[in-house]
Amino acid sequence: MQRTIKHQARRKNQKKTPHKDGKTQKGTQTNNTQTPNHIDSVADKHSFFLTQELVKDKSNEITAIPQLLDNLNLKGHTLTNDAIATQKEIVVKTRQRQANYVLTLKANQKTLYTNVSLCFADPAFLTTKCQYFKTKKKTRGNIEQREYWQSKDLSRLSTRDNWMDLKTIVMTKNTLTKPDGTTSVQSRYFISSLPLDVKKIARVICGHWLVESAHWHLDVTFGEDANRTLEKTAAFNLNILRKLVLNFLKNSGSLRVQRSC
């Protein structure tokens, strides 16, 4: 079954933005001491799952990601990753595979995160050093505005030379307005080897939502978290089967995964 998913990865080399995300199978944990399955997956821009690896536990995810990347032909593609993969070694591995990267930046890289967030907190930096792009649409009764700032000015990043081929930094701001007028705002930061092109990087960042949406389908459509298969290899194999079914349903048009942006 794992070979089948790897075959799909090779067959779909034309997909230009693979997205990596991790998911924990909560139903495989029976008490506070037993570690649940954690699975790293990669999906393409149409949310077709391409490959995956079983991780011993979430703390070992960093060491599992290079093996996950080895399952894919990444040459010429742009890989997105969640924040746990924002590691210097994984950046090197990605570039050695001749792929670009767009990585979520959080406090696990404290110095870089602080430098980048301070850049975008400066109004003069936003207006003179950045390209800007905005989208606005109605989703499920809410008004969602997404703003993107991208800059190639890395002069304020004290650790910039530690990140192979780092070219740009990005901030996104998502503003959600509900029908009753209440709003919520979320800002996120990214580092990338892509050159300055804010519309392109907006598409790449937005596309990462698709693998998260597909994981939502595993829980809601297939009830994966409620499944109590405790034998971990069996639970992992069932996860593969569910993803294959999702792929078939999406390929046939029976199931549609809509973009949120």
Short mmCIF file of the C-alpha atoms (twelve columns), coordinates in Angstrom:
data_MODEL
# 
_entry.id   MODEL 
# 
loop_
_atom_site.group_PDB 
_atom_site.id 
_atom_site.type_symbol 
_atom_site.label_atom_id 
_atom_site.label_alt_id 
_atom_site.label_comp_id 
_atom_site.label_asym_id 
_atom_site.label_seq_id 
_atom_site.Cartn_x 
_atom_site.Cartn_y 
_atom_site.Cartn_z 
_atom_site.pdbx_PDB_model_num 
ATOM 1   C CA . MET A 1   0.000   0.000  0.000   1 
ATOM 2   C CA . GLN A 2   2.853   2.367  0.822   1 
ATOM 3   C CA . ARG A 3   4.378   1.616  -2.600  1 
ATOM 4   C CA . THR A 4   1.072   2.648  -4.204  1 
ATOM 5   C CA . ILE A 5   1.246   6.107  -2.651  1 
ATOM 6   C CA . LYS A 6   4.902   6.458  -3.690  1 
ATOM 7   C CA . HIS A 7   3.905   5.501  -7.240  1 
ATOM 8   C CA . GLN A 8   1.370   8.350  -7.238  1 
ATOM 9   C CA . ALA A 9   4.173   10.702 -6.159  1 
ATOM 10  C CA . ARG A 10  6.218   9.778  -9.240  1 
ATOM 11  C CA . ARG A 11  3.207   9.810  -11.547 1 
ATOM 12  C CA . LYS A 12  2.219   13.353 -10.528 1 
ATOM 13  C CA . ASN A 13  5.565   15.063 -11.009 1 
ATOM 14  C CA . GLN A 14  3.822   17.838 -12.938 1 
ATOM 15  C CA . LYS A 15  2.338   19.182 -9.700  1 
ATOM 16  C CA . LYS A 16  4.506   22.140 -8.809  1 
ATOM 17  C CA . THR A 17  3.745   22.800 -5.127  1 
ATOM 18  C CA . PRO A 18  3.769   19.808 -2.777  1 
ATOM 19  C CA . HIS A 19  2.572   20.602 0.749   1 
ATOM 20  C CA . LYS A 20  3.812   18.722 3.822   1 
ATOM 21  C CA . ASP A 21  1.817   18.527 7.061   1 
ATOM 22  C CA . GLY A 22  1.651   16.227 10.076  1 
ATOM 23  C CA . LYS A 23  -1.395  14.564 11.641  1 
ATOM 24  C CA . THR A 24  -1.805  12.671 14.908  1 
ATOM 25  C CA . GLN A 25  -4.137  9.648  15.013  1 
ATOM 26  C CA . LYS A 26  -5.744  10.404 18.381  1 
ATOM 27  C CA . GLY A 27  -7.671  7.140  18.465  1 
ATOM 28  C CA . THR A 28  -4.434  5.142  18.781  1 
ATOM 29  C CA . GLN A 29  -3.832  6.532  22.287  1 
ATOM 30  C CA . THR A 30  -5.609  4.790  25.194  1 
ATOM 31  C CA . ASN A 31  -3.994  6.594  28.133  1 
ATOM 32  C CA . ASN A 32  -1.650  9.435  28.956  1 
ATOM 33  C CA . THR A 33  1.467   7.266  28.675  1 
ATOM 34  C CA . GLN A 34  0.887   5.596  25.315  1 
ATOM 35  C CA . THR A 35  2.110   7.706  22.392  1 
ATOM 36  C CA . PRO A 36  -0.397  7.996  19.510  1 
ATOM 37  C CA . ASN A 37  0.576   7.533  15.877  1 
ATOM 38  C CA . HIS A 38  1.891   10.672 14.194  1 
ATOM 39  C CA . ILE A 39  1.962   10.616 10.393  1 
ATOM 40  C CA . ASP A 40  3.740   13.081 8.103   1 
ATOM 41  C CA . SER A 41  2.073   13.418 4.698   1 
ATOM 42  C CA . VAL A 42  2.687   15.314 1.477   1 
ATOM 43  C CA . ALA A 43  -0.148  16.348 -0.835  1 
ATOM 44  C CA . ASP A 44  -0.095  18.166 -4.168  1 
ATOM 45  C CA . LYS A 45  -1.897  21.380 -5.066  1 
ATOM 46  C CA . HIS A 46  -5.108  19.431 -5.733  1 
ATOM 47  C CA . SER A 47  -4.846  17.792 -2.251  1 
ATOM 48  C CA . PHE A 48  -3.953  14.364 -3.670  1 
ATOM 49  C CA . PHE A 49  -1.809  12.540 -1.128  1 
ATOM 50  C CA . LEU A 50  1.559   11.604 -2.604  1 
ATOM 51  C CA . THR A 51  3.588   9.970  0.169   1 
ATOM 52  C CA . GLN A 52  3.742   9.592  3.929   1 
ATOM 53  C CA . GLU A 53  5.889   8.332  6.797   1 
ATOM 54  C CA . LEU A 54  4.970   6.988  10.221  1 
ATOM 55  C CA . VAL A 55  6.751   8.934  12.957  1 
ATOM 56  C CA . LYS A 56  7.493   7.271  16.309  1 
ATOM 57  C CA . ASP A 57  6.186   10.344 18.078  1 
ATOM 58  C CA . LYS A 58  5.848   14.021 17.240  1 
ATOM 59  C CA . SER A 59  9.221   14.828 18.808  1 
ATOM 60  C CA . ASN A 60  10.901  12.630 16.156  1 
ATOM 61  C CA . GLU A 61  9.184   14.366 13.245  1 
ATOM 62  C CA . ILE A 62  12.278  16.412 12.361  1 
ATOM 63  C CA . THR A 63  14.330  13.273 11.701  1 
ATOM 64  C CA . ALA A 64  11.539  11.666 9.646   1 
ATOM 65  C CA . ILE A 65  11.075  14.570 7.215   1 
ATOM 66  C CA . PRO A 66  14.279  13.955 5.169   1 
ATOM 67  C CA . GLN A 67  13.149  10.372 4.541   1 
ATOM 68  C CA . LEU A 68  9.746   11.679 3.495   1 
ATOM 69  C CA . LEU A 69  11.392  14.027 0.978   1 
ATOM 70  C CA . ASP A 70  13.400  11.139 -0.466  1 
ATOM 71  C CA . ASN A 71  10.119  9.573  -1.628  1 
ATOM 72  C CA . LEU A 72  9.464   12.484 -3.994  1 
ATOM 73  C CA . ASN A 73  10.965  13.925 -7.150  1 
ATOM 74  C CA . LEU A 74  11.184  17.527 -5.971  1 
ATOM 75  C CA . LYS A 75  13.342  18.993 -8.751  1 
ATOM 76  C CA . GLY A 76  11.895  22.318 -9.886  1 
ATOM 77  C CA . HIS A 77  9.068   22.219 -7.340  1 
ATOM 78  C CA . THR A 78  8.299   24.451 -4.346  1 
ATOM 79  C CA . LEU A 79  7.759   22.618 -1.045  1 
ATOM 80  C CA . THR A 80  5.720   24.098 1.798   1 
ATOM 81  C CA . ASN A 81  6.160   22.891 5.364   1 
ATOM 82  C CA . ASP A 82  4.694   23.492 8.784   1 
ATOM 83  C CA . ALA A 83  6.831   25.191 11.449  1 
ATOM 84  C CA . ILE A 84  8.415   22.033 12.879  1 
ATOM 85  C CA . ALA A 85  10.231  21.575 9.546   1 
ATOM 86  C CA . THR A 86  11.793  25.040 9.702   1 
ATOM 87  C CA . GLN A 87  15.209  23.572 10.407  1 
ATOM 88  C CA . LYS A 88  18.538  24.389 8.741   1 
ATOM 89  C CA . GLU A 89  19.194  20.736 7.896   1 
ATOM 90  C CA . ILE A 90  15.807  20.344 6.185   1 
ATOM 91  C CA . VAL A 91  16.404  23.526 4.182   1 
ATOM 92  C CA . VAL A 92  19.723  22.086 2.985   1 
ATOM 93  C CA . LYS A 93  18.038  18.777 2.101   1 
ATOM 94  C CA . THR A 94  15.324  20.591 0.140   1 
ATOM 95  C CA . ARG A 95  17.815  22.656 -1.836  1 
ATOM 96  C CA . GLN A 96  20.008  19.620 -2.503  1 
ATOM 97  C CA . ARG A 97  16.915  18.034 -4.063  1 
ATOM 98  C CA . GLN A 98  16.759  21.130 -6.331  1 
ATOM 99  C CA . ALA A 99  13.490  22.368 -4.847  1 
ATOM 100 C CA . ASN A 100 12.471  25.741 -3.448  1 
ATOM 101 C CA . TYR A 101 10.940  26.119 -0.002  1 
ATOM 102 C CA . VAL A 102 8.308   28.199 1.772   1 
ATOM 103 C CA . LEU A 103 8.509   27.488 5.506   1 
ATOM 104 C CA . THR A 104 6.248   28.609 8.320   1 
ATOM 105 C CA . LEU A 105 8.157   30.575 10.937  1 
ATOM 106 C CA . LYS A 106 7.313   30.315 14.640  1 
ATOM 107 C CA . ALA A 107 9.062   30.662 17.974  1 
ATOM 108 C CA . ASN A 108 10.916  27.329 17.615  1 
ATOM 109 C CA . GLN A 109 13.410  29.496 15.654  1 
ATOM 110 C CA . LYS A 110 13.366  32.277 18.207  1 
ATOM 111 C CA . THR A 111 16.044  34.628 16.831  1 
ATOM 112 C CA . LEU A 112 14.864  34.440 13.240  1 
ATOM 113 C CA . TYR A 113 11.221  34.731 14.274  1 
ATOM 114 C CA . THR A 114 11.974  37.826 16.369  1 
ATOM 115 C CA . ASN A 115 13.977  39.468 13.570  1 
ATOM 116 C CA . VAL A 116 11.301  38.824 10.936  1 
ATOM 117 C CA . SER A 117 8.395   39.922 13.123  1 
ATOM 118 C CA . LEU A 118 10.212  43.160 14.015  1 
ATOM 119 C CA . CYS A 119 10.782  43.867 10.317  1 
ATOM 120 C CA . PHE A 120 7.093   43.643 9.535   1 
ATOM 121 C CA . ALA A 121 6.149   45.606 12.658  1 
ATOM 122 C CA . ASP A 122 7.907   48.642 11.127  1 
ATOM 123 C CA . PRO A 123 5.427   50.653 8.996   1 
ATOM 124 C CA . ALA A 124 8.294   52.094 6.924   1 
ATOM 125 C CA . PHE A 125 9.481   48.559 6.098   1 
ATOM 126 C CA . LEU A 126 5.985   47.597 4.924   1 
ATOM 127 C CA . THR A 127 5.636   50.603 2.628   1 
ATOM 128 C CA . THR A 128 9.165   50.861 1.186   1 
ATOM 129 C CA . LYS A 129 10.669  47.356 1.316   1 
ATOM 130 C CA . CYS A 130 7.722   45.078 0.497   1 
ATOM 131 C CA . GLN A 131 5.484   43.962 -2.316  1 
ATOM 132 C CA . TYR A 132 1.839   43.817 -1.225  1 
ATOM 133 C CA . PHE A 133 -1.165  41.771 -2.337  1 
ATOM 134 C CA . LYS A 134 -4.696  41.402 -0.942  1 
ATOM 135 C CA . THR A 135 -7.672  39.112 -1.536  1 
ATOM 136 C CA . LYS A 136 -11.174 39.391 -0.124  1 
ATOM 137 C CA . LYS A 137 -14.017 36.903 -0.391  1 
ATOM 138 C CA . LYS A 138 -17.126 35.635 1.336   1 
ATOM 139 C CA . THR A 139 -16.836 32.154 2.864   1 
ATOM 140 C CA . ARG A 140 -19.620 30.430 4.815   1 
ATOM 141 C CA . GLY A 141 -21.245 33.766 5.604   1 
ATOM 142 C CA . ASN A 142 -18.019 35.388 6.786   1 
ATOM 143 C CA . ILE A 143 -15.907 38.002 5.006   1 
ATOM 144 C CA . GLU A 144 -12.294 36.857 4.833   1 
ATOM 145 C CA . GLN A 145 -9.543  39.287 3.894   1 
ATOM 146 C CA . ARG A 146 -6.021  37.953 3.311   1 
ATOM 147 C CA . GLU A 147 -3.081  40.345 3.034   1 
ATOM 148 C CA . TYR A 148 0.440   39.401 1.976   1 
ATOM 149 C CA . TRP A 149 3.711   41.325 2.320   1 
ATOM 150 C CA . GLN A 150 6.933   39.946 0.800   1 
ATOM 151 C CA . SER A 151 10.416  41.491 1.046   1 
ATOM 152 C CA . LYS A 152 13.872  40.647 -0.275  1 
ATOM 153 C CA . ASP A 153 15.510  42.968 2.290   1 
ATOM 154 C CA . LEU A 154 17.201  40.548 4.720   1 
ATOM 155 C CA . SER A 155 19.616  43.085 6.217   1 
ATOM 156 C CA . ARG A 156 17.950  42.995 9.644   1 
ATOM 157 C CA . LEU A 157 18.169  39.205 9.991   1 
ATOM 158 C CA . SER A 158 21.184  38.374 12.143  1 
ATOM 159 C CA . THR A 159 21.077  34.661 11.230  1 
ATOM 160 C CA . ARG A 160 20.259  35.028 7.532   1 
ATOM 161 C CA . ASP A 161 23.491  33.310 6.412   1 
ATOM 162 C CA . ASN A 162 22.501  30.155 8.316   1 
ATOM 163 C CA . TRP A 163 19.582  29.485 5.976   1 
ATOM 164 C CA . MET A 164 20.650  28.134 2.602   1 
ATOM 165 C CA . ASP A 165 19.530  30.259 -0.379  1 
ATOM 166 C CA . LEU A 166 17.170  32.374 1.725   1 
ATOM 167 C CA . LYS A 167 15.851  35.091 -0.602  1 
ATOM 168 C CA . THR A 168 12.640  36.535 0.855   1 
ATOM 169 C CA . ILE A 169 10.566  36.850 4.017   1 
ATOM 170 C CA . VAL A 170 6.777   37.008 4.123   1 
ATOM 171 C CA . MET A 171 4.003   38.127 6.445   1 
ATOM 172 C CA . THR A 172 0.351   37.254 5.998   1 
ATOM 173 C CA . LYS A 173 -2.555  38.832 7.873   1 
ATOM 174 C CA . ASN A 174 -5.946  37.106 7.788   1 
ATOM 175 C CA . THR A 175 -8.921  39.176 8.951   1 
ATOM 176 C CA . LEU A 176 -12.211 37.308 9.435   1 
ATOM 177 C CA . THR A 177 -15.397 39.358 9.850   1 
ATOM 178 C CA . LYS A 178 -18.457 37.439 11.054  1 
ATOM 179 C CA . PRO A 179 -22.076 38.367 10.207  1 
ATOM 180 C CA . ASP A 180 -22.502 39.958 13.661  1 
ATOM 181 C CA . GLY A 181 -19.588 42.315 12.937  1 
ATOM 182 C CA . THR A 182 -17.011 40.702 15.210  1 
ATOM 183 C CA . THR A 183 -13.550 40.290 13.710  1 
ATOM 184 C CA . SER A 184 -10.482 38.168 14.372  1 
ATOM 185 C CA . VAL A 185 -6.993  38.793 13.011  1 
ATOM 186 C CA . GLN A 186 -4.168  36.276 12.613  1 
ATOM 187 C CA . SER A 187 -0.654  37.123 11.416  1 
ATOM 188 C CA . ARG A 188 1.868   34.507 10.238  1 
ATOM 189 C CA . TYR A 189 5.447   34.665 9.033   1 
ATOM 190 C CA . PHE A 190 7.399   32.652 6.443   1 
ATOM 191 C CA . ILE A 191 10.886  32.338 4.984   1 
ATOM 192 C CA . SER A 192 11.464  31.330 1.379   1 
ATOM 193 C CA . SER A 193 14.035  30.612 -1.308  1 
ATOM 194 C CA . LEU A 194 11.626  32.069 -3.882  1 
ATOM 195 C CA . PRO A 195 12.457  35.468 -5.399  1 
ATOM 196 C CA . LEU A 196 10.244  38.503 -4.986  1 
ATOM 197 C CA . ASP A 197 6.781   37.835 -6.468  1 
ATOM 198 C CA . VAL A 198 4.058   38.396 -3.890  1 
ATOM 199 C CA . LYS A 199 1.183   37.041 -5.993  1 
ATOM 200 C CA . LYS A 200 3.014   33.782 -6.612  1 
ATOM 201 C CA . ILE A 201 3.945   33.288 -2.987  1 
ATOM 202 C CA . ALA A 202 0.366   34.090 -1.957  1 
ATOM 203 C CA . ARG A 203 -0.819  31.174 -4.125  1 
ATOM 204 C CA . VAL A 204 1.797   28.883 -2.616  1 
ATOM 205 C CA . ILE A 205 0.920   29.780 0.987   1 
ATOM 206 C CA . CYS A 206 -2.798  29.536 0.331   1 
ATOM 207 C CA . GLY A 207 -2.294  26.108 -1.219  1 
ATOM 208 C CA . HIS A 208 -0.894  24.696 2.030   1 
ATOM 209 C CA . TRP A 209 -4.441  24.842 3.417   1 
ATOM 210 C CA . LEU A 210 -5.383  21.964 1.103   1 
ATOM 211 C CA . VAL A 211 -3.458  19.281 2.961   1 
ATOM 212 C CA . GLU A 212 -4.900  20.571 6.246   1 
ATOM 213 C CA . SER A 213 -8.366  20.386 4.677   1 
ATOM 214 C CA . ALA A 214 -7.715  16.811 3.557   1 
ATOM 215 C CA . HIS A 215 -6.725  15.901 7.125   1 
ATOM 216 C CA . TRP A 216 -10.034 17.422 8.242   1 
ATOM 217 C CA . HIS A 217 -11.821 15.027 5.865   1 
ATOM 218 C CA . LEU A 218 -10.007 12.074 7.457   1 
ATOM 219 C CA . ASP A 219 -11.461 13.027 10.838  1 
ATOM 220 C CA . VAL A 220 -14.915 14.281 9.848   1 
ATOM 221 C CA . THR A 221 -15.758 12.231 6.733   1 
ATOM 222 C CA . PHE A 222 -13.982 9.013  7.787   1 
ATOM 223 C CA . GLY A 223 -13.992 9.443  11.584  1 
ATOM 224 C CA . GLU A 224 -10.305 8.606  11.923  1 
ATOM 225 C CA . ASP A 225 -9.782  10.134 15.371  1 
ATOM 226 C CA . ALA A 226 -12.738 8.144  16.696  1 
ATOM 227 C CA . ASN A 227 -11.336 4.870  15.337  1 
ATOM 228 C CA . ARG A 228 -9.878  2.783  18.180  1 
ATOM 229 C CA . THR A 229 -7.462  0.586  16.226  1 
ATOM 230 C CA . LEU A 230 -4.661  0.359  18.787  1 
ATOM 231 C CA . GLU A 231 -2.146  -1.737 16.840  1 
ATOM 232 C CA . LYS A 232 -0.052  1.012  15.293  1 
ATOM 233 C CA . THR A 233 0.907   -0.665 12.034  1 
ATOM 234 C CA . ALA A 234 -2.729  -1.558 11.392  1 
ATOM 235 C CA . ALA A 235 -3.801  2.028  12.155  1 
ATOM 236 C CA . PHE A 236 -1.117  3.339  9.789   1 
ATOM 237 C CA . ASN A 237 -2.295  1.009  6.997   1 
ATOM 238 C CA . LEU A 238 -5.906  2.099  7.537   1 
ATOM 239 C CA . ASN A 239 -4.735  5.714  7.198   1 
ATOM 240 C CA . ILE A 240 -3.182  4.825  3.819   1 
ATOM 241 C CA . LEU A 241 -6.449  3.209  2.671   1 
ATOM 242 C CA . ARG A 242 -8.485  6.257  3.719   1 
ATOM 243 C CA . LYS A 243 -6.133  8.533  1.780   1 
ATOM 244 C CA . LEU A 244 -6.329  6.319  -1.300  1 
ATOM 245 C CA . VAL A 245 -10.131 6.482  -1.099  1 
ATOM 246 C CA . LEU A 246 -9.952  10.290 -0.744  1 
ATOM 247 C CA . ASN A 247 -7.714  10.420 -3.809  1 
ATOM 248 C CA . PHE A 248 -10.142 8.273  -5.821  1 
ATOM 249 C CA . LEU A 249 -13.167 10.318 -4.709  1 
ATOM 250 C CA . LYS A 250 -11.482 13.591 -5.650  1 
ATOM 251 C CA . ASN A 251 -10.282 12.176 -8.961  1 
ATOM 252 C CA . SER A 252 -13.827 11.050 -9.836  1 
ATOM 253 C CA . GLY A 253 -15.350 14.400 -8.849  1 
ATOM 254 C CA . SER A 254 -17.421 12.827 -6.060  1 
ATOM 255 C CA . LEU A 255 -15.622 14.872 -3.410  1 
ATOM 256 C CA . ARG A 256 -14.432 18.438 -3.806  1 
ATOM 257 C CA . VAL A 257 -11.947 20.187 -1.538  1 
ATOM 258 C CA . GLN A 258 -12.515 23.912 -1.819  1 
ATOM 259 C CA . ARG A 259 -9.791  26.485 -1.342  1 
ATOM 260 C CA . SER A 260 -10.267 28.900 1.502   1 
ATOM 261 C CA . CYS A 261 -8.500  31.650 -0.488  1 
# 
